Amino acid sequence: MAETSSKPNPAAEEDALHRTILDSIADGVFTVDAERRITSFNRAAEEITGVPREEAIGRRCWDVFRANICESACALRRTIQTGKPVVDQEVYILNVEGRRVPISISTAVLKNARGEVIGGVETFRDLSRVEELRKQLEGRFTLGDMVGRSPPMLRLFEKLPILARSDATVLIEGPSGSGKEVAARALHDLSPRRKKPFVALNCAALPDTLLESELFGYKAGAFTDARKDKPGRFALANGGTLLLDEIGDISPAMQARLLRVLEEKVIEPLGSVRPEPVDVRVLAATNRDLDQLAAEGKFRQDLYFRLNVVRLRLPPLKERREDIPLLAEHFIRSFNRIQGRRVEGLTPQALARLTQYDFPGNVRELRNIIEYAFLMCQGRRIDVHHLPESLRGPAESEGKSKAGRTLEEMERWMILDALERHGGNRAAAARELGVHPSTLFRKLRRLGLERGEG
């Protein structure tokens, strides 16, 4: 009797080969049909999602791959509909344990031999370790919303948690825009009072009559328009922290009232006949030299000594230039979250411009500059031409107007501008200028720029 021999099954062998290849890939991979039902699911996809292959096959991708974009902006659906791939988009998924896992996804369409779209493929990479390392790095250089790695900021980070544990009055000094309110909020958030209110008031923004009612409140009938009681900032901050910003600008009369409140821990709202006790930690901030004001008799010395129990000085940004890259990255991440974009950062040329600038407006000015550049940037990286005109330099904003230049000057400016925007890449600059790279090289040589002069 002849032995029966099993015939080879090419289709089964090909499927097994494909599965072996997919399972050898470290990234998660799954494919779907036109209705987005999963048709393949590799081993890495099982490990990242926690869903076994047998349970995933045949189910809709959004039932298995529970990403934060599935319902509103599914990348795979968009790719199947438009044919445009998605590359390295960062999202979050929930695994079978309900844990949020950060991943980056890329998508592409699947077509048959006739070129018809029959589904899609998505690859994804677990970014948990990357995010953990990023948080560890950020943790070394951040405290609350304060960011820095310069020696003055690191010393401040060491001091703030210690000061936060006490109720001592703190005088925060620093130029306008240096982050005095951010430091005050960090003190509050690190303190035992963090579950109670944090209230801030800019004393320089109000005349004495309004400042008094803002600080201490008033009772109904205290004046013509006082139809009901209004609590002041001290009452609103009861149990918590009150920041008195620009304390150096208040009048001598208001200084006397404030001193009494700090010493006796009571307030008297306008129209009230009895003092009201308050439990408030007071922080004061100023961009003026209170030492000098007190010596000149323009600020009460007794109030100055009462406020100056502990002094914190925030340096201007030009004294901590090494913090500029960290701050810029911090603001870009913040704007990405707010606007749902993926700007990756600054080009080296743009960062160089920022670090060379003196920032008279300090951190606040840097934030405004980054916000402007973020809005102007439509690509992945903020470049020099996205920055405000004041930071672009003579070649972009302060030189002669284009209308007053010779043809050679105009040509030189256009070439330098294109090279700078493409990081010195001559091929990319030539494409933008609409010339062959060899033509660009000849022009560079004629203009004396073949070795990068200028």
C-alpha positions in Angstrom: 0.0 0.0 0.0 1.5 3.3 -1.1 2.1 6.0 1.6 0.0 9.1 1.5 2.1 12.3 1.2 0.7 15.7 2.3 0.9 18.2 -0.5 2.6 21.5 0.3 0.2 24.5 0.9 1.9 27.6 -0.5 -0.7 30.0 0.9 -0.3 28.5 4.4 3.4 28.6 4.2 3.3 32.2 3.1 1.0 33.2 6.0 3.4 31.5 8.4 6.3 33.3 6.9 4.5 36.6 7.2 3.6 35.9 10.8 7.2 35.0 11.7 8.5 38.2 10.1 5.9 40.4 11.9 6.6 38.7 15.3 10.3 39.4 14.9 9.6 43.2 14.8 10.0 45.0 18.1 7.2 47.5 17.3 3.5 46.6 17.5 1.9 46.0 14.0 -1.6 45.2 13.0 -3.5 45.3 9.8 -7.2 45.9 9.1 -9.6 45.4 6.2 -11.7 48.1 4.6 -14.2 48.0 7.5 -11.3 48.3 10.0 -11.6 44.8 11.3 -8.2 43.4 12.4 -6.7 40.8 10.1 -3.3 40.4 11.7 -1.8 41.3 15.1 1.9 40.7 15.9 3.5 39.6 19.2 4.7 43.1 20.1 1.1 44.4 19.7 0.0 41.7 22.1 2.6 42.7 24.7 1.9 46.5 24.4 -1.9 46.3 24.5 -2.2 43.1 26.6 -4.7 41.7 24.2 -4.0 38.1 22.8 -3.9 37.8 19.0 -6.8 35.3 19.0 -9.1 37.9 20.7 -7.9 40.7 18.5 -8.4 39.1 15.1 -11.8 39.9 13.6 -12.6 42.7 16.0 -12.9 46.4 15.1 -9.6 48.1 15.7 -11.1 50.7 18.1 -12.4 47.9 20.4 -8.8 46.6 20.8 -6.6 49.5 20.2 -8.2 52.0 22.6 -6.3 55.2 21.8 -7.3 58.7 22.8 -7.9 59.6 19.1 -10.0 56.6 18.1 -13.4 58.4 18.3 -12.6 61.9 17.2 -9.5 61.7 14.9 -8.6 58.1 14.0 -5.3 58.2 12.1 -5.9 54.8 10.4 -9.4 55.8 9.2 -8.0 59.1 7.8 -5.2 57.2 6.0 -7.6 54.7 4.4 -9.9 57.6 3.3 -7.2 59.9 2.0 -4.3 57.6 1.2 -2.0 59.9 3.2 0.2 58.2 5.7 0.7 59.3 9.3 4.2 59.3 10.7 5.2 59.2 14.4 2.1 60.7 15.9 2.2 60.5 19.7 -1.0 59.3 21.3 -2.1 57.3 24.4 -3.8 53.9 24.6 -5.5 52.1 27.5 -4.2 48.5 27.9 -6.3 45.7 29.3 -5.4 46.7 32.8 -6.7 50.2 32.2 -3.2 51.7 32.4 -2.5 54.6 30.0 0.4 53.8 27.7 2.2 56.5 25.6 2.9 55.3 22.1 3.9 56.8 18.7 1.9 55.5 15.7 2.5 55.4 11.9 -0.1 54.4 9.3 -0.2 53.4 5.7 -2.8 52.0 3.2 -2.8 48.4 2.0 -3.6 47.8 -1.7 -4.2 44.7 -3.8 -2.5 43.8 -7.1 -4.9 46.1 -9.0 -4.0 49.1 -6.8 -7.3 49.2 -5.0 -7.3 50.1 -1.3 -8.3 47.0 0.7 -7.3 48.2 4.2 -4.5 49.7 6.3 -1.6 48.9 8.5 -0.6 50.6 11.7 2.7 50.3 13.5 3.2 51.6 17.1 6.0 52.0 19.5 5.8 51.9 23.3 7.2 55.2 24.6 6.7 54.4 28.3 10.5 54.2 29.0 11.1 57.4 26.9 8.5 59.3 28.9 9.8 58.0 32.2 13.3 59.2 31.3 11.9 62.6 30.2 10.0 63.0 33.4 13.1 62.1 35.4 15.1 64.7 33.5 12.4 67.3 33.8 12.1 66.6 37.5 15.7 67.6 38.0 15.2 71.0 36.4 11.6 71.9 37.3 9.7 72.8 40.4 6.0 73.5 39.9 5.9 75.7 36.8 9.5 76.9 37.4 12.0 75.7 34.9 15.8 76.0 35.0 19.2 74.3 35.3 21.4 77.4 35.9 23.1 77.6 39.3 20.8 80.4 40.7 17.7 78.4 39.8 19.0 75.1 41.2 19.8 76.9 44.5 16.3 78.3 44.4 14.8 74.8 43.9 16.7 73.6 47.0 15.5 76.5 49.1 11.8 76.7 48.1 10.6 73.3 49.7 12.3 74.3 53.0 10.6 77.8 53.0 7.3 76.3 52.0 7.0 74.4 55.3 6.9 77.6 57.4 4.5 80.5 57.6 7.2 83.1 57.4 6.6 86.2 55.2 8.8 86.0 52.0 9.9 88.9 50.0 10.4 87.9 46.3 12.5 90.3 44.3 13.2 90.3 40.6 12.8 92.3 37.5 9.4 92.5 35.7 8.6 89.2 33.9 11.1 87.1 35.8 8.5 84.8 37.3 7.8 86.2 40.8 4.2 85.0 40.8 5.2 81.6 39.6 7.7 81.3 42.5 5.0 82.4 44.9 2.6 79.8 43.6 5.3 77.2 44.0 5.7 78.2 47.6 2.0 77.8 48.1 1.7 74.5 46.3 4.6 73.0 48.3 3.2 74.2 51.7 0.7 72.7 54.1 -1.8 75.4 52.9 -1.9 74.0 49.3 -5.5 72.8 49.7 -6.6 76.3 50.6 -6.8 79.3 48.2 -3.9 81.1 46.5 -4.9 84.7 45.9 -2.7 87.3 44.1 -3.2 91.1 43.8 -1.2 93.6 41.8 -1.0 96.6 44.2 0.4 98.9 41.6 -2.7 98.6 39.4 -5.1 100.3 41.8 -5.4 103.7 43.6 -5.5 103.7 47.4 -9.3 103.8 47.7 -9.8 100.8 45.4 -6.8 99.0 46.9 -8.2 99.3 50.4 -11.6 97.7 49.4 -9.8 95.0 47.4 -7.6 94.1 50.3 -10.0 94.3 53.2 -13.5 94.3 51.6 -16.5 96.3 52.7 -19.8 96.0 54.3 -23.2 96.8 52.8 -23.9 100.6 53.2 -20.2 101.5 53.6 -20.7 103.9 50.7 -23.3 104.8 48.1 -23.0 101.8 45.8 -22.2 99.2 48.5 -25.5 97.3 48.3 -24.1 94.1 49.8 -21.0 92.8 51.6 -17.9 92.2 49.6 -15.0 90.1 51.0 -11.5 91.4 50.4 -8.5 89.5 49.2 -7.4 88.7 52.8 -10.8 87.1 53.6 -10.7 85.2 50.2 -7.3 83.8 51.0 -8.2 82.8 54.6 -6.3 79.6 55.4 -4.2 79.9 52.3 -1.7 82.3 50.8 -1.9 85.9 49.6 0.6 87.4 47.2 0.9 91.2 47.2 2.7 91.9 44.0 4.4 95.2 43.3 4.4 96.0 47.1 6.9 98.8 46.6 4.3 100.9 44.8 1.7 101.3 47.7 1.3 104.6 49.5 2.6 105.4 53.0 -1.0 105.4 54.4 -1.7 101.9 52.9 1.7 100.7 54.2 0.6 101.7 57.8 -2.7 99.7 57.4 -0.9 96.7 56.0 1.6 96.7 58.8 -1.2 96.5 61.3 -2.8 93.6 59.6 0.5 91.7 59.4 1.2 92.2 63.1 -2.2 91.7 64.6 -3.6 89.1 62.1 -7.0 91.0 61.9 -8.7 93.1 59.2 -11.3 95.8 59.3 -13.5 95.9 56.2 -14.8 99.3 55.2 -18.0 100.1 57.2 -17.2 97.4 59.8 -17.1 98.3 63.5 -15.3 95.1 64.7 -12.0 93.5 63.5 -12.1 90.1 61.8 -9.3 87.6 62.4 -7.6 86.1 59.3 -5.2 83.2 59.0 -3.2 84.1 55.8 0.4 83.6 54.8 1.6 86.8 53.1 4.1 86.7 50.3 5.3 90.1 48.8 6.9 90.7 45.4 8.6 93.7 43.9 10.8 94.8 41.0 12.0 97.8 43.0 14.9 98.1 45.5 13.1 98.2 48.9 16.4 98.7 50.7 17.0 101.9 48.9 13.3 103.0 49.1 13.4 102.4 52.9 16.7 104.3 53.2 15.2 107.3 51.3 12.1 107.3 53.5 9.8 106.3 50.7 8.9 102.9 52.2 8.3 102.4 55.9 11.3 100.6 57.5 9.1 98.8 60.1 7.0 97.3 57.2 10.1 96.5 55.2 11.6 94.6 58.2 8.2 92.8 58.6 8.1 91.7 55.0 11.8 90.9 54.7 11.9 87.9 57.0 13.1 85.8 54.1 14.3 87.2 50.8 14.3 85.4 47.4 15.9 86.9 44.4 14.9 85.8 40.9 17.7 86.6 38.4 16.9 88.3 35.0 16.9 85.9 32.1 20.2 87.3 30.7 21.9 86.0 33.8 20.6 82.5 33.3 21.0 82.0 29.5 21.5 78.2 29.9 17.8 78.1 31.0 16.6 79.5 27.7 16.5 76.1 25.8 14.7 74.4 28.6 12.2 77.3 28.9 11.6 77.4 25.2 11.0 73.6 25.1 8.7 73.9 28.1 6.6 76.6 26.3 6.5 74.6 23.0 5.2 71.5 24.8 2.6 73.6 26.5 1.4 75.2 23.3 1.4 71.7 21.6 -1.0 70.4 24.3 -3.3 73.5 24.1 -3.5 73.5 20.3 -3.1 69.8 19.5 0.0 70.3 17.3 3.3 68.6 17.1 6.0 71.3 16.8 9.2 69.5 17.8 11.3 72.4 18.8 13.7 75.1 17.6 16.4 74.9 14.8 19.9 75.5 16.1 19.9 78.9 14.3 16.7 80.0 16.0 18.0 78.8 19.4 21.2 80.7 18.8 19.3 83.9 18.2 17.3 83.5 21.4 20.4 82.8 23.5 22.1 85.9 22.2 19.2 88.2 23.0 19.1 90.1 26.4 15.3 89.7 27.1 14.4 93.0 28.8 11.0 91.4 29.5 12.6 88.2 30.9 10.7 84.9 31.0 7.4 86.6 30.1 8.9 88.0 27.0 10.4 84.7 26.0 7.0 83.0 26.4 5.4 85.7 24.1 8.2 85.2 21.5 7.7 81.4 21.5 3.9 81.8 21.2 4.4 84.1 18.2 6.9 81.8 16.5 4.7 78.8 17.3 1.7 80.5 15.5 4.0 81.4 12.5 5.5 77.9 12.2 3.5 75.5 10.0 6.2 72.8 10.0 7.9 70.7 12.6 10.6 73.1 13.8 10.6 76.9 14.6 13.3 78.6 12.5 14.7 82.1 12.5 12.2 83.5 10.0 9.4 82.5 12.4 10.7 84.7 15.2 9.6 88.4 15.6 11.4 90.9 13.5 13.4 92.3 16.4 15.2 88.9 16.8 15.8 88.1 13.1 19.0 90.2 12.8 20.2 92.8 10.3 19.9 90.4 7.3 16.2 89.9 7.9 14.8 93.1 9.4 17.3 96.0 10.0 19.2 96.2 6.7 18.3 98.2 3.8 14.8 97.7 2.4 14.6 95.2 -0.5 13.5 98.1 -2.8 16.8 99.9 -2.2 19.2 97.1 -2.9 21.2 96.4 -6.0 20.5 93.2 -8.0 23.6 91.6 -6.6 22.7 92.5 -3.0 19.2 91.1 -3.5 20.6 87.9 -4.9 23.0 87.6 -2.0 20.2 88.2 0.6 17.9 85.6 -1.1 20.7 82.9 -1.1 21.7 83.6 2.5 18.1 83.5 3.6 17.4 80.2 1.9 20.6 78.6 3.2 19.8 79.7 6.8 16.2 78.4 6.6 17.5 75.0 5.4 20.4 74.8 7.9 23.1 75.3 5.3 21.7 72.5 3.1 22.7 73.7 -0.4 20.5 71.1 -2.3 17.4 72.1 -0.4 18.2 75.8 -0.8 18.7 75.3 -4.5 15.3 73.6 -4.8 13.6 76.4 -3.1 15.3 79.0 -5.3 14.4 77.1 -8.4 18.0 76.6 -9.6 20.3 73.6 -10.1 22.7 72.9 -7.1 25.7 73.5 -9.5 24.2 76.9 -10.4 23.9 77.8 -6.7 27.5 76.7 -6.1 28.7 79.0 -8.9 26.7 81.9 -7.5 28.1 81.3 -4.0 31.6 81.3 -5.4 31.0 84.5 -7.3 29.6 86.2 -4.2 32.5 84.9 -2.1 30.3 82.6 0.0 31.5 79.2 -1.2 33.1 78.5 2.2 30.2 79.9 4.2 31.5 83.5 4.7 28.8 85.7 6.1 
